[in-house]
Amino acid sequence: MVCKIAPSKGYCRRGFYYKAALEIANSNEEFLRRTREVIGKGWVSLNKEKNPQWRDKWQYVGSSLVGCN
């Protein structure tokens, strides 16, 4: 996903910037930790499901600023 963001303060506040984001959910923690190692940034966290019939899932989330106009 790539988002166009217009911040109200801070970095790049006079224009827009783009944010590239990758989100992956999986029940295999090792797969997501290796994905994070390959990409080099982001984080892996456990997301506990409220429905007892569903398995808990691990999530990798990574994002990066692409530039400023």
PQR file with spaces between the fields and no chain letter, atoms N, CA, C, O and H, PARSE charges and radii, in Angstrom:
ATOM       1  N    MET     1       0.855   -1.162    0.000 -0.4000 1.5000
ATOM       2  CA   MET     1       0.000    0.000    0.000 -0.0000 2.0000
ATOM       3  C    MET     1       0.905    1.231    0.000  0.5500 1.7000
ATOM       4  O    MET     1       1.927    1.261    0.686 -0.5500 1.4000
ATOM       5  N    VAL     2       0.526    2.225   -0.762 -0.4000 1.5000
ATOM       6  CA   VAL     2       1.222    3.515   -0.761 -0.0000 2.0000
ATOM       7  C    VAL     2       0.194    4.594   -0.452  0.5500 1.7000
ATOM       8  O    VAL     2      -0.815    4.709   -1.148 -0.5500 1.4000
ATOM       9  H    VAL     2      -0.304    2.201   -1.319  0.4000 1.0000
ATOM      10  N    CYS     3       0.444    5.382    0.584 -0.4000 1.5000
ATOM      11  CA   CYS     3      -0.493    6.426    1.010 -0.0000 2.0000
ATOM      12  C    CYS     3       0.099    7.804    0.741  0.5500 1.7000
ATOM      13  O    CYS     3       1.301    8.012    0.908 -0.5500 1.4000
ATOM      14  H    CYS     3       1.263    5.289    1.149  0.4000 1.0000
ATOM      15  N    LYS     4      -0.737    8.732    0.331 -0.4000 1.5000
ATOM      16  CA   LYS     4      -0.331   10.129    0.191 -0.0000 2.0000
ATOM      17  C    LYS     4      -0.828   10.853    1.433  0.5500 1.7000
ATOM      18  O    LYS     4      -2.021   10.830    1.734 -0.5500 1.4000
ATOM      19  H    LYS     4      -1.714    8.562    0.196  0.4000 1.0000
ATOM      20  N    ILE     5       0.085   11.495    2.155 -0.4000 1.5000
ATOM      21  CA   ILE     5      -0.242   12.077    3.447 -0.0000 2.0000
ATOM      22  C    ILE     5       0.119   13.558    3.459  0.5500 1.7000
ATOM      23  O    ILE     5       1.178   13.954    2.973 -0.5500 1.4000
ATOM      24  H    ILE     5       1.054   11.513    1.911  0.4000 1.0000
ATOM      25  N    ALA     6      -0.771   14.369    4.020 -0.4000 1.5000
ATOM      26  CA   ALA     6      -0.526   15.797    4.197 -0.0000 2.0000
ATOM      27  C    ALA     6      -0.448   16.072    5.695  0.5500 1.7000
ATOM      28  O    ALA     6      -1.483   16.260    6.335 -0.5500 1.4000
ATOM      29  H    ALA     6      -1.631   14.048    4.415  0.4000 1.0000
ATOM      30  N    PRO     7       0.738   16.098    6.260 -0.5600 1.5000
ATOM      31  CA   PRO     7       0.876   16.309    7.700  0.2800 2.0000
ATOM      32  C    PRO     7       0.565   17.745    8.109  0.5500 1.7000
ATOM      33  O    PRO     7       0.779   18.676    7.333 -0.5500 1.4000
ATOM      34  N    SER     8       0.067   17.921    9.314 -0.4000 1.5000
ATOM      35  CA   SER     8      -0.249   19.259    9.806 -0.0000 2.0000
ATOM      36  C    SER     8       0.938   19.910   10.506  0.5500 1.7000
ATOM      37  O    SER     8       0.991   21.134   10.629 -0.5500 1.4000
ATOM      38  H    SER     8      -0.107   17.164    9.945  0.4000 1.0000
ATOM      39  N    LYS     9       1.900   19.093   10.969 -0.4000 1.5000
ATOM      40  CA   LYS     9       3.089   19.647   11.614 -0.0000 2.0000
ATOM      41  C    LYS     9       4.242   18.665   11.465  0.5500 1.7000
ATOM      42  O    LYS     9       4.037   17.505   11.106 -0.5500 1.4000
ATOM      43  H    LYS     9       1.857   18.099   10.869  0.4000 1.0000
ATOM      44  N    GLY    10       5.422   19.121   11.733 -0.4000 1.5000
ATOM      45  CA   GLY    10       6.586   18.253   11.677 -0.0000 2.0000
ATOM      46  C    GLY    10       7.139   18.083   10.276  0.5500 1.7000
ATOM      47  O    GLY    10       7.092   19.006    9.462 -0.5500 1.4000
ATOM      48  H    GLY    10       5.589   20.063   12.024  0.4000 1.0000
ATOM      49  N    TYR    11       7.664   16.898   10.000 -0.4000 1.5000
ATOM      50  CA   TYR    11       8.363   16.596    8.755 -0.0000 2.0000
ATOM      51  C    TYR    11       7.481   16.881    7.542  0.5500 1.7000
ATOM      52  O    TYR    11       6.364   16.374    7.447 -0.5500 1.4000
ATOM      53  H    TYR    11       7.702   16.148   10.661  0.4000 1.0000
ATOM      54  N    CYS    12       7.979   17.681    6.631 -0.4000 1.5000
ATOM      55  CA   CYS    12       7.330   17.895    5.337 -0.0000 2.0000
ATOM      56  C    CYS    12       5.954   18.566    5.477  0.5500 1.7000
ATOM      57  O    CYS    12       5.048   18.253    4.705 -0.5500 1.4000
ATOM      58  H    CYS    12       8.887   18.093    6.708  0.4000 1.0000
ATOM      59  N    ARG    13       5.778   19.466    6.428 -0.4000 1.5000
ATOM      60  CA   ARG    13       4.444   19.997    6.722 -0.0000 2.0000
ATOM      61  C    ARG    13       3.882   20.921    5.644  0.5500 1.7000
ATOM      62  O    ARG    13       2.682   21.198    5.653 -0.5500 1.4000
ATOM      63  H    ARG    13       6.514   19.721    7.056  0.4000 1.0000
ATOM      64  N    ARG    14       4.700   21.402    4.724 -0.4000 1.5000
ATOM      65  CA   ARG    14       4.199   22.316    3.695 -0.0000 2.0000
ATOM      66  C    ARG    14       3.772   21.604    2.421  0.5500 1.7000
ATOM      67  O    ARG    14       3.326   22.253    1.474 -0.5500 1.4000
ATOM      68  H    ARG    14       5.674   21.177    4.716  0.4000 1.0000
ATOM      69  N    GLY    15       3.899   20.297    2.381 -0.4000 1.5000
ATOM      70  CA   GLY    15       3.531   19.554    1.181 -0.0000 2.0000
ATOM      71  C    GLY    15       3.042   18.175    1.549  0.5500 1.7000
ATOM      72  O    GLY    15       2.708   17.904    2.703 -0.5500 1.4000
ATOM      73  H    GLY    15       4.262   19.770    3.150  0.4000 1.0000
ATOM      74  N    PHE    16       3.003   17.329    0.584 -0.4000 1.5000
ATOM      75  CA   PHE    16       2.584   15.957    0.791 -0.0000 2.0000
ATOM      76  C    PHE    16       3.803   15.054    0.813  0.5500 1.7000
ATOM      77  O    PHE    16       4.854   15.396    0.271 -0.5500 1.4000
ATOM      78  H    PHE    16       3.274   17.549   -0.353  0.4000 1.0000
ATOM      79  N    TYR    17       3.654   13.912    1.435 -0.4000 1.5000
ATOM      80  CA   TYR    17       4.672   12.883    1.302 -0.0000 2.0000
ATOM      81  C    TYR    17       3.972   11.553    1.131  0.5500 1.7000
ATOM      82  O    TYR    17       2.793   11.402    1.454 -0.5500 1.4000
ATOM      83  H    TYR    17       2.800   13.634    1.875  0.4000 1.0000
ATOM      84  N    TYR    18       4.709   10.604    0.624 -0.4000 1.5000
ATOM      85  CA   TYR    18       4.173    9.280    0.385 -0.0000 2.0000
ATOM      86  C    TYR    18       4.755    8.309    1.392  0.5500 1.7000
ATOM      87  O    TYR    18       5.928    8.402    1.754 -0.5500 1.4000
ATOM      88  H    TYR    18       5.666   10.727    0.362  0.4000 1.0000
ATOM      89  N    LYS    19       3.938    7.388    1.837 -0.4000 1.5000
ATOM      90  CA   LYS    19       4.370    6.393    2.794 -0.0000 2.0000
ATOM      91  C    LYS    19       4.063    5.015    2.214  0.5500 1.7000
ATOM      92  O    LYS    19       2.906    4.682    1.955 -0.5500 1.4000
ATOM      93  H    LYS    19       2.985    7.312    1.542  0.4000 1.0000
ATOM      94  N    ALA    20       5.109    4.221    2.014 -0.4000 1.5000
ATOM      95  CA   ALA    20       4.925    2.849    1.538 -0.0000 2.0000
ATOM      96  C    ALA    20       4.801    1.939    2.751  0.5500 1.7000
ATOM      97  O    ALA    20       5.624    2.009    3.664 -0.5500 1.4000
ATOM      98  H    ALA    20       6.048    4.492    2.225  0.4000 1.0000
ATOM      99  N    ALA    21       3.789    1.092    2.770 -0.4000 1.5000
ATOM     100  CA   ALA    21       3.566    0.222    3.924 -0.0000 2.0000
ATOM     101  C    ALA    21       3.296   -1.210    3.465  0.5500 1.7000
ATOM     102  O    ALA    21       2.620   -1.432    2.461 -0.5500 1.4000
ATOM     103  H    ALA    21       3.120    1.035    2.029  0.4000 1.0000
ATOM     104  N    LEU    22       3.824   -2.165    4.200 -0.4000 1.5000
ATOM     105  CA   LEU    22       3.604   -3.579    3.944 -0.0000 2.0000
ATOM     106  C    LEU    22       3.105   -4.207    5.236  0.5500 1.7000
ATOM     107  O    LEU    22       3.730   -4.053    6.285 -0.5500 1.4000
ATOM     108  H    LEU    22       4.374   -1.984    5.016  0.4000 1.0000
ATOM     109  N    GLU    23       1.989   -4.911    5.166 -0.4000 1.5000
ATOM     110  CA   GLU    23       1.453   -5.614    6.328 -0.0000 2.0000
ATOM     111  C    GLU    23       1.209   -7.063    5.948  0.5500 1.7000
ATOM     112  O    GLU    23       0.563   -7.342    4.937 -0.5500 1.4000
ATOM     113  H    GLU    23       1.481   -5.036    4.314  0.4000 1.0000
ATOM     114  N    ILE    24       1.721   -7.988    6.749 -0.4000 1.5000
ATOM     115  CA   ILE    24       1.540   -9.419    6.531 -0.0000 2.0000
ATOM     116  C    ILE    24       1.082  -10.034    7.846  0.5500 1.7000
ATOM     117  O    ILE    24       1.661   -9.757    8.896 -0.5500 1.4000
ATOM     118  H    ILE    24       2.246   -7.762    7.569  0.4000 1.0000
ATOM     119  N    ALA    25       0.049  -10.862    7.796 -0.4000 1.5000
ATOM     120  CA   ALA    25      -0.420  -11.580    8.980 -0.0000 2.0000
ATOM     121  C    ALA    25      -0.302  -13.074    8.712  0.5500 1.7000
ATOM     122  O    ALA    25      -0.692  -13.554    7.647 -0.5500 1.4000
ATOM     123  H    ALA    25      -0.422  -11.086    6.943  0.4000 1.0000
ATOM     124  N    ASN    26       0.238  -13.807    9.682 -0.4000 1.5000
ATOM     125  CA   ASN    26       0.453  -15.232    9.519 -0.0000 2.0000
ATOM     126  C    ASN    26       0.563  -15.858   10.903  0.5500 1.7000
ATOM     127  O    ASN    26       0.927  -15.173   11.859 -0.5500 1.4000
ATOM     128  H    ASN    26       0.555  -13.418   10.546  0.4000 1.0000
ATOM     129  N    SER    27       0.257  -17.138   11.026 -0.4000 1.5000
ATOM     130  CA   SER    27       0.392  -17.799   12.328 -0.0000 2.0000
ATOM     131  C    SER    27       1.802  -18.319   12.556  0.5500 1.7000
ATOM     132  O    SER    27       2.094  -18.837   13.634 -0.5500 1.4000
ATOM     133  H    SER    27      -0.039  -17.695   10.249  0.4000 1.0000
ATOM     134  N    ASN    28       2.691  -18.195   11.563 -0.4000 1.5000
ATOM     135  CA   ASN    28       4.059  -18.676   11.658 -0.0000 2.0000
ATOM     136  C    ASN    28       4.997  -17.517   12.013  0.5500 1.7000
ATOM     137  O    ASN    28       5.342  -16.702   11.158 -0.5500 1.4000
ATOM     138  H    ASN    28       2.454  -17.774   10.688  0.4000 1.0000
ATOM     139  N    GLU    29       5.399  -17.458   13.272 -0.4000 1.5000
ATOM     140  CA   GLU    29       6.263  -16.368   13.732 -0.0000 2.0000
ATOM     141  C    GLU    29       7.610  -16.356   13.025  0.5500 1.7000
ATOM     142  O    GLU    29       8.101  -15.287   12.663 -0.5500 1.4000
ATOM     143  H    GLU    29       5.119  -18.121   13.967  0.4000 1.0000
ATOM     144  N    GLU    30       8.215  -17.516   12.823 -0.4000 1.5000
ATOM     145  CA   GLU    30       9.534  -17.585   12.203 -0.0000 2.0000
ATOM     146  C    GLU    30       9.525  -17.001   10.781  0.5500 1.7000
ATOM     147  O    GLU    30      10.463  -16.306   10.392 -0.5500 1.4000
ATOM     148  H    GLU    30       7.816  -18.384   13.117  0.4000 1.0000
ATOM     149  N    PHE    31       8.477  -17.278   10.017 -0.4000 1.5000
ATOM     150  CA   PHE    31       8.364  -16.723    8.659 -0.0000 2.0000
ATOM     151  C    PHE    31       8.387  -15.198    8.683  0.5500 1.7000
ATOM     152  O    PHE    31       9.077  -14.572    7.878 -0.5500 1.4000
ATOM     153  H    PHE    31       7.715  -17.843   10.334  0.4000 1.0000
ATOM     154  N    LEU    32       7.633  -14.599    9.607 -0.4000 1.5000
ATOM     155  CA   LEU    32       7.577  -13.140    9.667 -0.0000 2.0000
ATOM     156  C    LEU    32       8.876  -12.528   10.177  0.5500 1.7000
ATOM     157  O    LEU    32       9.270  -11.451    9.729 -0.5500 1.4000
ATOM     158  H    LEU    32       7.072  -15.108   10.261  0.4000 1.0000
ATOM     159  N    ARG    33       9.538  -13.195   11.099 -0.4000 1.5000
ATOM     160  CA   ARG    33      10.836  -12.691   11.582 -0.0000 2.0000
ATOM     161  C    ARG    33      11.880  -12.736   10.454  0.5500 1.7000
ATOM     162  O    ARG    33      12.705  -11.830   10.339 -0.5500 1.4000
ATOM     163  H    ARG    33       9.218  -14.070   11.463  0.4000 1.0000
ATOM     164  N    ARG    34      11.846  -13.773    9.634 -0.4000 1.5000
ATOM     165  CA   ARG    34      12.771  -13.842    8.494 -0.0000 2.0000
ATOM     166  C    ARG    34      12.428  -12.776    7.455  0.5500 1.7000
ATOM     167  O    ARG    34      13.325  -12.192    6.847 -0.5500 1.4000
ATOM     168  H    ARG    34      11.176  -14.509    9.727  0.4000 1.0000
ATOM     169  N    THR    35      11.138  -12.519    7.250 -0.4000 1.5000
ATOM     170  CA   THR    35      10.716  -11.457    6.333 -0.0000 2.0000
ATOM     171  C    THR    35      11.274  -10.114    6.797  0.5500 1.7000
ATOM     172  O    THR    35      11.755   -9.320    5.989 -0.5500 1.4000
ATOM     173  H    THR    35      10.410  -12.993    7.745  0.4000 1.0000
ATOM     174  N    ARG    36      11.207   -9.870    8.097 -0.4000 1.5000
ATOM     175  CA   ARG    36      11.733   -8.625    8.653 -0.0000 2.0000
ATOM     176  C    ARG    36      13.244   -8.525    8.451  0.5500 1.7000
ATOM     177  O    ARG    36      13.758   -7.450    8.145 -0.5500 1.4000
ATOM     178  H    ARG    36      10.816  -10.515    8.753  0.4000 1.0000
ATOM     179  N    GLU    37      13.952   -9.635    8.619 -0.4000 1.5000
ATOM     180  CA   GLU    37      15.405   -9.645    8.407 -0.0000 2.0000
ATOM     181  C    GLU    37      15.764   -9.320    6.960  0.5500 1.7000
ATOM     182  O    GLU    37      16.714   -8.582    6.704 -0.5500 1.4000
ATOM     183  H    GLU    37      13.534  -10.508    8.867  0.4000 1.0000
ATOM     184  N    VAL    38      15.005   -9.870    6.016 -0.4000 1.5000
ATOM     185  CA   VAL    38      15.279   -9.632    4.595 -0.0000 2.0000
ATOM     186  C    VAL    38      15.034   -8.170    4.235  0.5500 1.7000
ATOM     187  O    VAL    38      15.844   -7.563    3.535 -0.5500 1.4000
ATOM     188  H    VAL    38      14.233  -10.470    6.224  0.4000 1.0000
ATOM     189  N    ILE    39      13.924   -7.598    4.707 -0.4000 1.5000
ATOM     190  CA   ILE    39      13.574   -6.220    4.383 -0.0000 2.0000
ATOM     191  C    ILE    39      14.456   -5.237    5.152  0.5500 1.7000
ATOM     192  O    ILE    39      14.853   -4.205    4.611 -0.5500 1.4000
ATOM     193  H    ILE    39      13.265   -8.092    5.275  0.4000 1.0000
ATOM     194  N    GLY    40      14.761   -5.552    6.402 -0.4000 1.5000
ATOM     195  CA   GLY    40      15.684   -4.731    7.170 -0.0000 2.0000
ATOM     196  C    GLY    40      15.047   -3.681    8.058  0.5500 1.7000
ATOM     197  O    GLY    40      15.755   -3.003    8.802 -0.5500 1.4000
ATOM     198  H    GLY    40      14.438   -6.391    6.841  0.4000 1.0000
ATOM     199  N    LYS    41      13.735   -3.526    8.005 -0.4000 1.5000
ATOM     200  CA   LYS    41      13.083   -2.590    8.923 -0.0000 2.0000
ATOM     201  C    LYS    41      11.665   -3.058    9.178  0.5500 1.7000
ATOM     202  O    LYS    41      11.169   -3.971    8.518 -0.5500 1.4000
ATOM     203  H    LYS    41      13.160   -4.078    7.400  0.4000 1.0000
ATOM     204  N    GLY    42      11.017   -2.419   10.145 -0.4000 1.5000
ATOM     205  CA   GLY    42       9.663   -2.818   10.526 -0.0000 2.0000
ATOM     206  C    GLY    42       9.674   -3.558   11.845  0.5500 1.7000
ATOM     207  O    GLY    42      10.689   -3.586   12.541 -0.5500 1.4000
ATOM     208  H    GLY    42      11.420   -1.677   10.681  0.4000 1.0000
ATOM     209  N    TRP    43       8.553   -4.155   12.189 -0.4000 1.5000
ATOM     210  CA   TRP    43       8.465   -4.886   13.440 -0.0000 2.0000
ATOM     211  C    TRP    43       7.490   -6.041   13.304  0.5500 1.7000
ATOM     212  O    TRP    43       6.629   -6.053   12.424 -0.5500 1.4000
ATOM     213  H    TRP    43       7.729   -4.133   11.624  0.4000 1.0000
ATOM     214  N    VAL    44       7.645   -7.018   14.201 -0.4000 1.5000
ATOM     215  CA   VAL    44       6.784   -8.199   14.255 -0.0000 2.0000
ATOM     216  C    VAL    44       6.134   -8.221   15.630  0.5500 1.7000
ATOM     217  O    VAL    44       6.811   -8.065   16.646 -0.5500 1.4000
ATOM     218  H    VAL    44       8.344   -7.009   14.916  0.4000 1.0000
ATOM     219  N    SER    45       4.818   -8.415   15.661 -0.4000 1.5000
ATOM     220  CA   SER    45       4.118   -8.449   16.943 -0.0000 2.0000
ATOM     221  C    SER    45       3.021   -9.505   16.910  0.5500 1.7000
ATOM     222  O    SER    45       2.549   -9.892   15.841 -0.5500 1.4000
ATOM     223  H    SER    45       4.268   -8.542   14.835  0.4000 1.0000
ATOM     224  N    LEU    46       2.620   -9.966   18.093 -0.4000 1.5000
ATOM     225  CA   LEU    46       1.560  -10.961   18.234 -0.0000 2.0000
ATOM     226  C    LEU    46       0.223  -10.256   18.394  0.5500 1.7000
ATOM     227  O    LEU    46       0.088   -9.348   19.214 -0.5500 1.4000
ATOM     228  H    LEU    46       3.003   -9.652   18.961  0.4000 1.0000
ATOM     229  N    ASN    47      -0.762  -10.671   17.614 -0.4000 1.5000
ATOM     230  CA   ASN    47      -2.117  -10.124   17.690 -0.0000 2.0000
ATOM     231  C    ASN    47      -3.033  -11.230   18.192  0.5500 1.7000
ATOM     232  O    ASN    47      -3.320  -12.177   17.460 -0.5500 1.4000
ATOM     233  H    ASN    47      -0.653  -11.409   16.947  0.4000 1.0000
ATOM     234  N    LYS    48      -3.492  -11.121   19.430 -0.4000 1.5000
ATOM     235  CA   LYS    48      -4.365  -12.136   20.016 -0.0000 2.0000
ATOM     236  C    LYS    48      -5.784  -11.959   19.497  0.5500 1.7000
ATOM     237  O    LYS    48      -6.329  -10.856   19.521 -0.5500 1.4000
ATOM     238  H    LYS    48      -3.259  -10.352   20.025  0.4000 1.0000
ATOM     239  N    GLU    49      -6.377  -13.048   19.030 -0.4000 1.5000
ATOM     240  CA   GLU    49      -7.741  -13.023   18.523 -0.0000 2.0000
ATOM     241  C    GLU    49      -8.736  -13.133   19.674  0.5500 1.7000
ATOM     242  O    GLU    49      -8.503  -13.863   20.637 -0.5500 1.4000
ATOM     243  H    GLU    49      -5.934  -13.945   19.011  0.4000 1.0000
ATOM     244  N    LYS    50      -9.846  -12.403   19.568 -0.4000 1.5000
ATOM     245  CA   LYS    50     -10.876  -12.444   20.607 -0.0000 2.0000
ATOM     246  C    LYS    50     -11.786  -13.660   20.453  0.5500 1.7000
ATOM     247  O    LYS    50     -12.303  -14.181   21.442 -0.5500 1.4000
ATOM     248  H    LYS    50     -10.035  -11.810   18.785  0.4000 1.0000
ATOM     249  N    ASN    51     -11.981  -14.108   19.225 -0.4000 1.5000
ATOM     250  CA   ASN    51     -12.810  -15.279   18.968 -0.0000 2.0000
ATOM     251  C    ASN    51     -11.995  -16.534   19.280  0.5500 1.7000
ATOM     252  O    ASN    51     -10.944  -16.734   18.671 -0.5500 1.4000
ATOM     253  H    ASN    51     -11.561  -13.685   18.422  0.4000 1.0000
ATOM     254  N    PRO    52     -12.440  -17.388   20.209 -0.5600 1.5000
ATOM     255  CA   PRO    52     -11.642  -18.563   20.592  0.2800 2.0000
ATOM     256  C    PRO    52     -11.484  -19.594   19.466  0.5500 1.7000
ATOM     257  O    PRO    52     -10.613  -20.461   19.546 -0.5500 1.4000
ATOM     258  N    GLN    53     -12.304  -19.510   18.433 -0.4000 1.5000
ATOM     259  CA   GLN    53     -12.198  -20.454   17.318 -0.0000 2.0000
ATOM     260  C    GLN    53     -11.097  -20.054   16.331  0.5500 1.7000
ATOM     261  O    GLN    53     -10.701  -20.867   15.496 -0.5500 1.4000
ATOM     262  H    GLN    53     -13.011  -18.806   18.368  0.4000 1.0000
ATOM     263  N    TRP    54     -10.600  -18.825   16.412 -0.4000 1.5000
ATOM     264  CA   TRP    54      -9.559  -18.346   15.518 -0.0000 2.0000
ATOM     265  C    TRP    54      -8.201  -18.455   16.190  0.5500 1.7000
ATOM     266  O    TRP    54      -8.084  -18.307   17.406 -0.5500 1.4000
ATOM     267  H    TRP    54     -10.921  -18.165   17.090  0.4000 1.0000
ATOM     268  N    ARG    55      -7.195  -18.709   15.403 -0.4000 1.5000
ATOM     269  CA   ARG    55      -5.828  -18.781   15.928 -0.0000 2.0000
ATOM     270  C    ARG    55      -5.260  -17.374   16.085  0.5500 1.7000
ATOM     271  O    ARG    55      -5.593  -16.468   15.321 -0.5500 1.4000
ATOM     272  H    ARG    55      -7.290  -18.829   14.414  0.4000 1.0000
ATOM     273  N    ASP    56      -4.400  -17.205   17.082 -0.4000 1.5000
ATOM     274  CA   ASP    56      -3.679  -15.941   17.211 -0.0000 2.0000
ATOM     275  C    ASP    56      -2.777  -15.784   15.989  0.5500 1.7000
ATOM     276  O    ASP    56      -2.348  -16.774   15.398 -0.5500 1.4000
ATOM     277  H    ASP    56      -4.129  -17.941   17.703  0.4000 1.0000
ATOM     278  N    LYS    57      -2.489  -14.533   15.612 -0.4000 1.5000
ATOM     279  CA   LYS    57      -1.667  -14.319   14.427 -0.0000 2.0000
ATOM     280  C    LYS    57      -0.519  -13.373   14.735  0.5500 1.7000
ATOM     281  O    LYS    57      -0.626  -12.487   15.583 -0.5500 1.4000
ATOM     282  H    LYS    57      -2.838  -13.728   16.093  0.4000 1.0000
ATOM     283  N    TRP    58       0.566  -13.581   14.036 -0.4000 1.5000
ATOM     284  CA   TRP    58       1.711  -12.701   14.092 -0.0000 2.0000
ATOM     285  C    TRP    58       1.593  -11.727   12.947  0.5500 1.7000
ATOM     286  O    TRP    58       1.146  -12.098   11.861 -0.5500 1.4000
ATOM     287  H    TRP    58       0.653  -14.301   13.347  0.4000 1.0000
ATOM     288  N    GLN    59       1.991  -10.473   13.170 -0.4000 1.5000
ATOM     289  CA   GLN    59       1.910   -9.458   12.126 -0.0000 2.0000
ATOM     290  C    GLN    59       3.264   -8.813   11.917  0.5500 1.7000
ATOM     291  O    GLN    59       3.962   -8.472   12.872 -0.5500 1.4000
ATOM     292  H    GLN    59       2.354  -10.171   14.052  0.4000 1.0000
ATOM     293  N    TYR    60       3.631   -8.646   10.637 -0.4000 1.5000
ATOM     294  CA   TYR    60       4.792   -7.842   10.278 -0.0000 2.0000
ATOM     295  C    TYR    60       4.259   -6.542    9.710  0.5500 1.7000
ATOM     296  O    TYR    60       3.400   -6.551    8.829 -0.5500 1.4000
ATOM     297  H    TYR    60       3.064   -8.923    9.860  0.4000 1.0000
ATOM     298  N    VAL    61       4.763   -5.429   10.209 -0.4000 1.5000
ATOM     299  CA   VAL    61       4.381   -4.117    9.686 -0.0000 2.0000
ATOM     300  C    VAL    61       5.660   -3.334    9.445  0.5500 1.7000
ATOM     301  O    VAL    61       6.502   -3.198   10.334 -0.5500 1.4000
ATOM     302  H    VAL    61       5.461   -5.422   10.925  0.4000 1.0000
ATOM     303  N    GLY    62       5.791   -2.827    8.240 -0.4000 1.5000
ATOM     304  CA   GLY    62       6.939   -2.006    7.898 -0.0000 2.0000
ATOM     305  C    GLY    62       6.510   -0.870    7.019  0.5500 1.7000
ATOM     306  O    GLY    62       5.619   -1.038    6.186 -0.5500 1.4000
ATOM     307  H    GLY    62       5.108   -2.937    7.518  0.4000 1.0000
ATOM     308  N    SER    63       7.122    0.294    7.179 -0.4000 1.5000
ATOM     309  CA   SER    63       6.783    1.433    6.339 -0.0000 2.0000
ATOM     310  C    SER    63       7.994    2.337    6.193  0.5500 1.7000
ATOM     311  O    SER    63       8.948    2.269    6.968 -0.5500 1.4000
ATOM     312  H    SER    63       7.846    0.430    7.856  0.4000 1.0000
ATOM     313  N    SER    64       7.929    3.181    5.179 -0.4000 1.5000
ATOM     314  CA   SER    64       9.043    4.078    4.901 -0.0000 2.0000
ATOM     315  C    SER    64       8.522    5.319    4.173  0.5500 1.7000
ATOM     316  O    SER    64       7.616    5.227    3.344 -0.5500 1.4000
ATOM     317  H    SER    64       7.154    3.236    4.549  0.4000 1.0000
ATOM     318  N    LEU    65       9.093    6.461    4.485 -0.4000 1.5000
ATOM     319  CA   LEU    65       8.761    7.670    3.745 -0.0000 2.0000
ATOM     320  C    LEU    65       9.418    7.614    2.376  0.5500 1.7000
ATOM     321  O    LEU    65      10.560    7.171    2.248 -0.5500 1.4000
ATOM     322  H    LEU    65       9.828    6.536    5.158  0.4000 1.0000
ATOM     323  N    VAL    66       8.713    8.055    1.369 -0.4000 1.5000
ATOM     324  CA   VAL    66       9.225    7.991   -0.002 -0.0000 2.0000
ATOM     325  C    VAL    66       9.745    9.331   -0.479  0.5500 1.7000
ATOM     326  O    VAL    66      10.667    9.367   -1.294 -0.5500 1.4000
ATOM     327  H    VAL    66       7.786    8.414    1.472  0.4000 1.0000
ATOM     328  N    GLY    67       9.197   10.418   -0.010 -0.4000 1.5000
ATOM     329  CA   GLY    67       9.707   11.711   -0.443 -0.0000 2.0000
ATOM     330  C    GLY    67       8.766   12.843   -0.072  0.5500 1.7000
ATOM     331  O    GLY    67       7.708   12.613    0.514 -0.5500 1.4000
ATOM     332  H    GLY    67       8.448   10.389    0.652  0.4000 1.0000
ATOM     333  N    CYS    68       9.142   14.033   -0.405 -0.4000 1.5000
ATOM     334  CA   CYS    68       8.389   15.220   -0.030 -0.0000 2.0000
ATOM     335  C    CYS    68       8.286   16.133   -1.248  0.5500 1.7000
ATOM     336  O    CYS    68       9.272   16.332   -1.957 -0.5500 1.4000
ATOM     337  H    CYS    68      10.001   14.219   -0.881  0.4000 1.0000
ATOM     338  N    ASN    69       7.110   16.683   -1.495 -0.4000 1.5000
ATOM     339  CA   ASN    69       6.935   17.607   -2.627 -0.0000 2.0000
ATOM     340  C    ASN    69       7.256   19.013   -2.221  0.5500 1.7000
ATOM     341  O    ASN    69       7.167   19.928   -3.040 -0.5500 1.4000
ATOM     342  H    ASN    69       6.309   16.521   -0.919  0.4000 1.0000
